[in-house]
Amino acid sequence: MMTEKVDNSGARRLIVGGAWFLGLMVLSGVFWLLLGVQISRAYGPSGYGLFNIAQSVFDFMWAFIFGGVFEGLIHFGTGYLTKKNSNISGYFSNYVRYLTIMSLILFFVLIVLSFQTTDIILSTILISIAFAFLFSGTKDALSAIVGSLHRNKQLSIINSSGFYLVSILGMIFIMLNLPLHLLPILIIFAPICQLLFCIYFLRAYLKDLFILGVTFYKNKNIKQSLFDDFKQFKNMLFFGFSISIGKISFMVMKSLDLPVLILFFNIANVGVYSVADTVSSVLFSMTAFSLPILSSISEAWAKKDKARVEDYAKISVKYPLILGIPLTVIIFSLADPIVTGIYGTEFQGAVIPLQILIFGTFLLMFGHTLSSILIGIGKPKISGMIMAGAAVQYLISLFVLVPILGLNGAAISLTLTGVTTLGLIPILIRRSLNVDIFSGFYKVLFSGAILAALLYLIRETSPVLLFLGIIASIAVYVLLLRYTGYLTNEDISLLKAARKARS
């Protein structure tokens, strides 16, 4: 149970930030779900599979190249701002320049590769990814500034905005009945939209960043400046590489499964599995606290405020659990009506994989959220090694279980991997901080079990009664959390503060 000595100012900022990320993440998830439904109905399993493969490849490449640097910049930038007379523009100007250069290099490499293939679908995917990366480096450097300034509301808007634009453009794409092979082009617009929001939110800093960039290139001793800057950037790359290992491993487990499944199934079957993957991704909402946790713990760690670090760590466990357990129970219990009612009966084969996958996704998302604690206290290598080991296990499991069990084997592989990931990270956090982060865990499990029992009783009722039953069951779940004491008066006051801040 969260301690009563929680610093309301620090905790409130973390909860409000998480609330903004959660709210916009849920909304963007609804947009993404609607887009997926429309693509699946307009282009069938093949079109849905193609779109998800293109998105998965981009996500994986982004995690490999920019993901660790982005979070590393937030970690070090937050720590830097705890110093007196800090200059955020001066600190980040070099990183903006280097990440932009990296984007340009990637763009040209991918464009060249696109001209080396005669396959129109593969060529379209490569060109789309190339243009998406053209804007990603600058966007990541600028959004890291937003994160370092603890502007969680703005950062949540930046992160989710791409989903909205792609979803809207995707609907227009379908209305115009454009060719299937052009679907990957949609992924280009997400980083463009995010970059525009970065520019808007950081407009007060753009002049300084621009002047510093121009001054750098006017420097007569530019070779020495480049050498000095690169040493600083190299340290960031090494720190970020440890984070990238974890993010790459995470993307292997949550995104690379679709390209791997192409080795065993046709694109239509991959499209069926994509439905299970997409629905289970609702649990991405559990990671809403990841970036607010990272910046908050990084700040407290830089200030050597051990008590606040421990309080933040407990918050980062409690709230994802309160959110994730009911979502997991609901999706497992109602997998059949969710899949067939939303996507259609031709996706019936996704029901059982979804029921298996939802448990693995819960464990994976929870482990991913907890890894932000390790990064925040300056131990990204530990987090990266654990996630890398889990990814290796996952890939081995895929090649062993998929030929035997088909799509169910892919879902089982992720679930087994989630057990490995979740089992190690909490142990290491407890050793590092010497704090019991799972105090009262049985209370939320008990409340979740009652929720599952209620959903089991109403699962075969009419849609209207089912909807009302879900709402009533969630209400019972919340009341049980309050009755057992897992949801404390302190939590209620923090949640009210978050609601007022968002209204």
C-alpha positions as CSV (number, residue, x, y, z in Angstrom):
1,M,0.0,0.0,0.0
2,M,1.3,3.5,-0.9
3,T,2.9,5.3,2.1
4,E,1.0,8.2,3.7
5,K,4.1,10.4,3.5
6,V,3.9,10.7,-0.3
7,D,4.9,14.2,-1.4
8,N,1.7,15.4,-3.0
9,S,3.4,17.9,-5.3
10,G,5.7,15.2,-6.8
11,A,3.1,12.4,-6.8
12,R,0.4,14.7,-8.2
13,R,2.6,15.6,-11.2
14,L,3.3,12.0,-11.9
15,I,-0.4,11.0,-11.6
16,V,-1.5,13.9,-13.7
17,G,1.1,13.1,-16.3
18,G,0.0,9.5,-16.3
19,A,-3.6,10.5,-16.6
20,W,-2.9,12.6,-19.7
21,F,-1.0,9.8,-21.3
22,L,-3.7,7.3,-20.4
23,G,-6.6,9.4,-21.6
24,L,-5.0,10.2,-25.0
25,M,-3.6,6.7,-25.3
26,V,-7.1,5.3,-24.9
27,L,-8.5,7.8,-27.4
28,S,-5.8,7.1,-30.0
29,G,-6.4,3.4,-29.4
30,V,-10.0,3.9,-30.4
31,F,-9.0,5.7,-33.5
32,W,-6.5,3.0,-34.4
33,L,-9.1,0.3,-33.7
34,L,-11.6,1.9,-36.0
35,L,-9.0,2.3,-38.7
36,G,-8.0,-1.4,-38.4
37,V,-11.7,-2.5,-38.6
38,Q,-12.2,-0.4,-41.7
39,I,-9.0,-1.7,-43.4
40,S,-9.9,-5.3,-42.5
41,R,-13.4,-4.9,-43.9
42,A,-12.3,-3.0,-47.1
43,Y,-9.2,-5.1,-47.9
44,G,-9.7,-8.3,-46.0
45,P,-7.1,-10.2,-44.0
46,S,-4.4,-9.6,-46.7
47,G,-4.7,-5.8,-46.5
48,Y,-4.9,-5.8,-42.8
49,G,-1.8,-8.0,-42.6
50,L,0.1,-5.7,-45.0
51,F,-0.6,-2.6,-43.1
52,N,0.4,-4.1,-39.8
53,I,3.6,-5.6,-41.2
54,A,4.7,-2.1,-42.5
55,Q,3.9,-0.5,-39.1
56,S,5.7,-3.3,-37.3
57,V,8.8,-3.0,-39.3
58,F,8.9,0.8,-38.8
59,D,8.3,0.5,-35.0
60,F,11.1,-2.1,-34.8
61,M,13.6,0.0,-36.7
62,W,12.7,3.1,-34.7
63,A,13.3,1.2,-31.4
64,F,16.7,0.0,-32.8
65,I,17.9,3.4,-33.9
66,F,16.2,6.2,-31.9
67,G,14.2,4.6,-29.1
68,G,17.0,4.3,-26.6
69,V,18.5,7.8,-27.4
70,F,15.1,9.4,-26.9
71,E,14.6,8.0,-23.4
72,G,18.3,8.6,-22.6
73,L,17.9,12.2,-23.5
74,I,14.9,12.5,-21.1
75,H,16.9,10.9,-18.3
76,F,20.0,13.1,-18.7
77,G,18.1,16.2,-19.6
78,T,15.9,15.9,-16.5
79,G,19.0,15.5,-14.4
80,Y,20.7,18.4,-16.1
81,L,17.8,20.7,-15.3
82,T,18.2,20.1,-11.6
83,K,21.5,22.1,-11.8
84,K,21.6,25.8,-11.2
85,N,21.8,28.1,-14.3
86,S,21.0,25.2,-16.7
87,N,20.5,26.1,-20.3
88,I,18.1,23.6,-22.0
89,S,18.7,24.9,-25.5
90,G,22.5,24.8,-25.2
91,Y,22.3,21.2,-23.8
92,F,20.0,19.8,-26.5
93,S,21.3,21.7,-29.5
94,N,24.0,19.1,-30.3
95,Y,21.5,16.3,-30.0
96,V,19.0,17.9,-32.3
97,R,21.7,18.3,-34.9
98,Y,23.1,14.7,-34.6
99,L,19.7,13.0,-34.6
100,T,18.6,15.1,-37.6
101,I,21.8,14.0,-39.5
102,M,21.0,10.4,-38.6
103,S,17.6,10.7,-40.0
104,L,18.9,12.1,-43.3
105,I,21.4,9.2,-43.6
106,L,18.7,6.6,-43.0
107,F,16.4,8.3,-45.5
108,F,19.0,8.1,-48.3
109,V,20.0,4.5,-47.4
110,L,16.3,3.3,-47.5
111,I,15.5,5.1,-50.7
112,V,18.5,3.5,-52.4
113,L,17.4,0.1,-51.1
114,S,13.8,0.7,-52.5
115,F,15.2,1.1,-56.0
116,Q,17.0,-2.3,-55.7
117,T,13.8,-4.3,-55.6
118,T,11.3,-5.0,-58.3
119,D,8.6,-6.1,-55.8
120,I,6.1,-3.1,-55.7
121,I,4.9,-3.9,-52.2
122,L,8.4,-4.2,-50.7
123,S,9.4,-1.0,-52.6
124,T,6.4,0.9,-51.2
125,I,7.2,-0.3,-47.7
126,L,10.8,0.9,-47.9
127,I,10.0,4.3,-49.4
128,S,7.3,4.8,-46.7
129,I,9.7,3.9,-43.9
130,A,12.4,6.2,-45.5
131,F,10.1,9.2,-45.4
132,A,8.9,8.4,-41.9
133,F,12.5,8.3,-40.7
134,L,13.3,11.6,-42.4
135,F,11.3,13.4,-39.7
136,S,11.9,11.0,-36.8
137,G,15.3,12.2,-35.5
138,T,14.4,15.8,-35.2
139,K,11.0,14.9,-33.7
140,D,12.6,12.6,-31.1
141,A,15.2,15.2,-30.0
142,L,12.6,17.9,-29.7
143,S,10.1,15.7,-27.8
144,A,12.9,14.7,-25.4
145,I,13.2,18.4,-24.5
146,V,9.4,18.4,-23.7
147,G,9.9,15.3,-21.6
148,S,12.9,16.8,-19.7
149,L,10.8,19.8,-18.8
150,H,8.1,17.5,-17.3
151,R,5.5,18.8,-19.7
152,N,3.7,15.4,-19.7
153,K,0.5,16.9,-21.1
154,Q,2.3,18.2,-24.1
155,L,4.4,15.0,-24.5
156,S,1.3,12.9,-24.4
157,I,-0.3,15.0,-27.1
158,I,2.8,14.7,-29.3
159,N,2.9,10.9,-28.9
160,S,-0.7,10.3,-29.6
161,S,-1.2,12.9,-32.4
162,G,0.2,10.7,-35.1
163,F,-2.4,8.0,-34.4
164,Y,-5.2,10.5,-35.0
165,L,-3.8,11.8,-38.3
166,V,-3.0,8.4,-39.7
167,S,-6.5,7.1,-38.7
168,I,-8.2,10.1,-40.4
169,L,-6.1,9.8,-43.5
170,G,-6.7,6.0,-43.5
171,M,-10.4,6.5,-43.6
172,I,-10.0,8.9,-46.6
173,F,-7.7,6.3,-48.2
174,I,-10.5,3.7,-47.9
175,M,-13.2,6.1,-49.1
176,L,-11.1,6.8,-52.3
177,N,-10.6,3.0,-52.8
178,L,-6.9,3.4,-53.3
179,P,-4.8,0.3,-54.3
180,L,-3.9,-2.1,-51.5
181,H,-0.1,-1.8,-52.1
182,L,-0.3,1.9,-51.2
183,L,-1.4,1.2,-47.6
184,P,2.1,1.5,-46.1
185,I,2.3,5.2,-47.2
186,L,0.0,6.0,-44.2
187,I,2.8,5.5,-41.7
188,I,4.7,8.6,-43.1
189,F,2.2,11.0,-41.6
190,A,2.6,10.1,-37.9
191,P,6.1,11.5,-37.4
192,I,5.3,14.6,-39.5
193,C,2.3,15.4,-37.3
194,Q,4.4,14.7,-34.1
195,L,7.2,17.0,-35.3
196,L,4.7,19.8,-36.0
197,F,3.4,19.6,-32.5
198,C,7.0,19.6,-31.1
199,I,7.7,22.8,-33.0
200,Y,4.6,24.4,-31.7
201,F,5.2,23.5,-28.1
202,L,8.8,24.5,-28.2
203,R,8.4,27.6,-30.2
204,A,10.0,29.7,-27.4
205,Y,13.2,27.6,-27.7
206,L,13.4,27.3,-31.5
207,K,15.2,30.7,-32.0
208,D,17.9,29.7,-29.5
209,L,18.3,26.3,-31.0
210,F,18.6,27.8,-34.5
211,I,21.1,30.4,-33.4
212,L,23.2,27.8,-31.7
213,G,23.1,25.6,-34.8
214,V,24.2,28.4,-37.1
215,T,26.9,29.5,-34.6
216,F,28.3,25.9,-34.5
217,Y,28.8,25.8,-38.3
218,K,30.3,29.3,-38.3
219,N,32.9,28.2,-35.8
220,K,36.4,28.4,-37.3
221,N,37.6,25.5,-35.2
222,I,34.7,23.3,-36.3
223,K,36.7,20.1,-36.4
224,Q,37.6,20.4,-32.7
225,S,34.0,21.3,-31.9
226,L,32.8,18.3,-33.8
227,F,35.2,16.1,-31.9
228,D,34.1,17.4,-28.5
229,D,30.4,17.2,-29.4
230,F,30.8,13.7,-30.7
231,K,32.4,12.6,-27.4
232,Q,29.3,13.9,-25.6
233,F,27.0,12.3,-28.1
234,K,29.0,9.0,-28.0
235,N,28.3,8.7,-24.2
236,M,24.6,9.3,-24.9
237,L,24.7,6.6,-27.6
238,F,26.2,4.1,-25.2
239,F,23.7,4.8,-22.5
240,G,20.9,4.9,-25.1
241,F,22.1,1.6,-26.6
242,S,21.4,-0.2,-23.4
243,I,17.9,1.2,-23.4
244,S,17.6,0.4,-27.1
245,I,18.4,-3.3,-26.4
246,G,15.4,-3.3,-24.1
247,K,13.2,-1.5,-26.6
248,I,14.3,-3.6,-29.5
249,S,13.6,-6.7,-27.4
250,F,10.2,-5.3,-26.5
251,M,9.4,-4.6,-30.2
252,V,10.6,-8.1,-31.1
253,M,8.0,-9.5,-28.7
254,K,5.2,-7.2,-29.6
255,S,5.8,-6.3,-33.3
256,L,8.3,-8.6,-35.0
257,D,6.0,-11.6,-34.5
258,L,4.0,-10.6,-37.7
259,P,7.0,-10.6,-40.0
260,V,8.2,-13.9,-38.5
261,L,4.8,-15.5,-39.0
262,I,5.0,-14.7,-42.7
263,L,7.6,-17.5,-42.8
264,F,4.9,-20.0,-41.7
265,F,1.6,-18.6,-42.9
266,N,0.2,-16.7,-45.8
267,I,-0.6,-13.0,-45.4
268,A,-4.3,-13.7,-44.8
269,N,-3.5,-15.9,-41.7
270,V,-1.1,-13.2,-40.5
271,G,-4.0,-10.8,-40.8
272,V,-6.1,-13.0,-38.6
273,Y,-3.4,-13.1,-35.9
274,S,-3.0,-9.3,-36.3
275,V,-6.6,-8.9,-34.9
276,A,-5.6,-10.8,-31.7
277,D,-2.4,-8.7,-31.6
278,T,-4.3,-5.4,-32.1
279,V,-7.0,-6.2,-29.5
280,S,-4.5,-7.2,-26.9
281,S,-2.6,-4.0,-27.6
282,V,-5.3,-2.2,-25.6
283,L,-3.0,-3.1,-22.7
284,F,-0.5,-0.6,-24.1
285,S,-2.5,1.7,-21.8
286,M,-0.7,0.1,-18.9
287,T,2.5,1.9,-20.2
288,A,0.9,5.3,-19.8
289,F,3.0,6.0,-16.8
290,S,6.3,4.9,-18.4
291,L,7.6,8.4,-19.6
292,P,6.2,10.3,-16.6
293,I,7.9,7.7,-14.3
294,L,11.2,8.0,-16.2
295,S,11.4,11.8,-15.9
296,S,10.1,11.9,-12.3
297,I,12.4,9.2,-11.0
298,S,15.4,10.6,-13.0
299,E,14.8,13.9,-11.3
300,A,14.5,12.4,-7.8
301,W,17.5,10.2,-8.4
302,A,19.6,13.2,-9.5
303,K,18.6,15.0,-6.3
304,K,19.4,11.9,-4.2
305,D,15.9,12.0,-2.8
306,K,15.5,8.3,-2.0
307,A,12.1,8.6,-0.3
308,R,10.6,10.2,-3.3
309,V,12.1,7.6,-5.6
310,E,10.5,4.8,-3.5
311,D,7.1,6.6,-3.6
312,Y,7.3,6.9,-7.4
313,A,8.2,3.3,-7.7
314,K,5.2,2.2,-5.7
315,I,2.9,4.5,-7.8
316,S,4.3,3.0,-11.0
317,V,3.3,-0.5,-9.8
318,K,-0.1,0.3,-8.3
319,Y,-1.8,2.2,-11.0
320,P,-0.8,0.0,-14.0
321,L,-2.1,-3.0,-12.0
322,I,-5.4,-1.3,-11.2
323,L,-5.9,-0.6,-14.9
324,G,-4.4,-3.7,-16.5
325,I,-6.1,-6.4,-14.5
326,P,-9.7,-5.5,-15.4
327,L,-8.8,-5.0,-19.0
328,T,-7.2,-8.4,-19.1
329,V,-10.1,-10.1,-17.5
330,I,-12.7,-8.4,-19.8
331,I,-10.9,-9.2,-23.0
332,F,-10.2,-12.8,-22.0
333,S,-13.9,-13.3,-21.0
334,L,-15.4,-11.6,-24.0
335,A,-12.9,-12.5,-26.7
336,D,-15.4,-14.2,-29.0
337,P,-17.9,-11.3,-29.2
338,I,-15.1,-8.8,-29.4
339,V,-13.5,-10.5,-32.4
340,T,-16.5,-11.6,-34.3
341,G,-18.7,-8.6,-33.4
342,I,-16.1,-6.0,-34.4
343,Y,-14.1,-7.6,-37.2
344,G,-16.4,-10.2,-38.6
345,T,-16.8,-14.0,-38.5
346,E,-13.9,-14.5,-41.0
347,F,-11.6,-13.6,-38.1
348,Q,-13.0,-16.2,-35.8
349,G,-9.6,-17.9,-35.8
350,A,-8.2,-15.0,-33.7
351,V,-10.4,-15.8,-30.6
352,I,-8.2,-18.5,-28.9
353,P,-4.9,-16.8,-29.7
354,L,-6.3,-13.6,-28.2
355,Q,-7.3,-15.3,-25.0
356,I,-3.8,-16.7,-24.7
357,L,-2.1,-13.5,-25.9
358,I,-3.8,-11.2,-23.5
359,F,-2.1,-12.7,-20.5
360,G,1.3,-12.5,-22.2
361,T,0.6,-8.9,-23.2
362,F,-0.3,-8.0,-19.6
363,L,2.9,-9.3,-18.3
364,L,5.0,-7.7,-21.1
365,M,3.4,-4.3,-20.7
366,F,3.8,-4.4,-16.9
367,G,7.5,-5.4,-17.3
368,H,8.0,-2.6,-19.8
369,T,6.6,-0.1,-17.4
370,L,8.7,-1.3,-14.5
371,S,11.8,-1.1,-16.7
372,S,11.4,2.7,-16.7
373,I,12.3,2.6,-13.0
374,L,15.6,0.9,-13.7
375,I,16.3,3.5,-16.5
376,G,15.4,6.3,-14.1
377,I,17.9,5.2,-11.5
378,G,20.6,4.9,-14.2
379,K,20.6,1.1,-14.7
380,P,19.5,0.7,-18.3
381,K,21.9,-2.2,-18.9
382,I,20.1,-4.4,-16.4
383,S,16.7,-3.7,-18.0
384,G,18.2,-4.2,-21.5
385,M,19.8,-7.5,-20.6
386,I,16.5,-8.9,-19.1
387,M,14.4,-7.8,-22.1
388,A,17.1,-9.2,-24.5
389,G,17.0,-12.5,-22.8
390,A,13.2,-12.6,-23.0
391,A,13.3,-11.7,-26.7
392,V,15.7,-14.6,-27.4
393,Q,13.4,-16.9,-25.5
394,Y,10.5,-15.6,-27.5
395,L,12.1,-16.1,-30.9
396,I,13.2,-19.6,-30.0
397,S,9.7,-20.4,-28.8
398,L,8.1,-19.0,-32.0
399,F,10.2,-21.3,-34.2
400,V,9.5,-24.3,-31.9
401,L,5.8,-23.8,-31.1
402,V,4.3,-22.2,-34.2
403,P,5.0,-25.2,-36.5
404,I,3.4,-27.4,-33.8
405,L,0.5,-25.3,-32.6
406,G,0.0,-22.7,-35.4
407,L,-1.2,-19.3,-34.4
408,N,-1.9,-20.5,-30.8
409,G,1.8,-21.3,-30.6
410,A,2.7,-17.7,-31.3
411,A,0.5,-16.5,-28.5
412,I,1.8,-19.1,-26.0
413,S,5.4,-18.0,-26.9
414,L,4.7,-14.4,-25.9
415,T,2.9,-15.5,-22.6
416,L,5.9,-17.7,-21.6
417,T,8.2,-14.7,-22.4
418,G,6.1,-12.4,-20.3
419,V,6.5,-14.7,-17.3
420,T,10.3,-14.5,-17.7
421,T,10.3,-10.7,-18.0
422,L,8.0,-10.0,-15.1
423,G,9.7,-12.5,-12.9
424,L,13.1,-10.8,-13.0
425,I,12.5,-7.0,-13.2
426,P,10.6,-6.6,-9.9
427,I,13.3,-8.6,-8.1
428,L,16.0,-6.3,-9.3
429,I,14.0,-3.2,-8.5
430,R,13.6,-4.4,-5.0
431,R,17.3,-5.1,-4.6
432,S,18.2,-1.7,-6.0
433,L,15.7,0.3,-3.9
434,N,15.1,-2.0,-1.0
435,V,11.4,-1.4,-1.1
436,D,8.4,-3.8,-1.3
437,I,6.7,-2.6,-4.5
438,F,4.0,-5.4,-4.4
439,S,2.6,-4.7,-1.0
440,G,-1.2,-5.5,-1.0
441,F,-0.9,-7.2,-4.4
442,Y,-3.4,-10.0,-3.3
443,K,-6.1,-7.4,-2.9
444,V,-6.1,-6.3,-6.5
445,L,-6.0,-10.0,-7.6
446,F,-9.0,-10.8,-5.4
447,S,-10.9,-7.9,-6.9
448,G,-10.0,-9.1,-10.4
449,A,-11.1,-12.6,-9.6
450,I,-14.6,-11.3,-8.5
451,L,-14.7,-9.3,-11.8
452,A,-14.0,-12.4,-13.8
453,A,-16.7,-14.4,-12.0
454,L,-19.3,-11.7,-12.7
455,L,-18.3,-11.5,-16.4
456,Y,-18.5,-15.3,-16.7
457,L,-22.2,-15.2,-15.5
458,I,-23.2,-12.6,-18.1
459,R,-21.1,-13.5,-21.1
460,E,-24.0,-15.0,-23.1
461,T,-26.5,-12.2,-22.6
462,S,-27.8,-9.7,-25.2
463,P,-25.4,-6.9,-26.3
464,V,-27.2,-4.3,-24.2
465,L,-27.3,-6.4,-21.0
466,L,-23.7,-7.3,-21.6
467,F,-22.6,-3.7,-21.9
468,L,-24.5,-2.8,-18.7
469,G,-23.1,-5.9,-17.0
470,I,-19.5,-4.9,-17.8
471,I,-20.1,-1.4,-16.3
472,A,-21.6,-2.9,-13.2
473,S,-18.8,-5.4,-12.9
474,I,-16.2,-2.7,-13.2
475,A,-18.0,-0.7,-10.5
476,V,-17.9,-3.7,-8.2
477,Y,-14.2,-4.1,-8.9
478,V,-13.5,-0.5,-7.9
479,L,-15.6,-0.8,-4.8
480,L,-13.7,-3.9,-3.8
481,L,-10.4,-2.1,-4.3
482,R,-11.7,0.7,-2.0
483,Y,-13.1,-1.8,0.6
484,T,-9.9,-3.8,0.8
485,G,-7.8,-0.7,1.2
486,Y,-5.8,-1.1,-1.9
487,L,-7.3,2.2,-3.2
488,T,-6.5,4.6,-0.3
489,N,-7.7,8.1,0.6
490,E,-4.3,9.3,-0.7
491,D,-5.0,7.7,-4.1
492,I,-8.5,9.2,-4.3
493,S,-7.1,12.7,-3.6
494,L,-4.4,12.2,-6.2
495,L,-6.9,11.0,-8.8
496,K,-9.2,13.9,-8.1
497,A,-6.2,16.3,-8.6
498,A,-5.5,14.6,-11.9
499,R,-9.1,14.9,-13.0
500,K,-9.1,18.6,-12.2
501,A,-5.9,19.2,-14.0
502,R,-7.3,17.6,-17.2
503,S,-10.6,19.4,-17.1
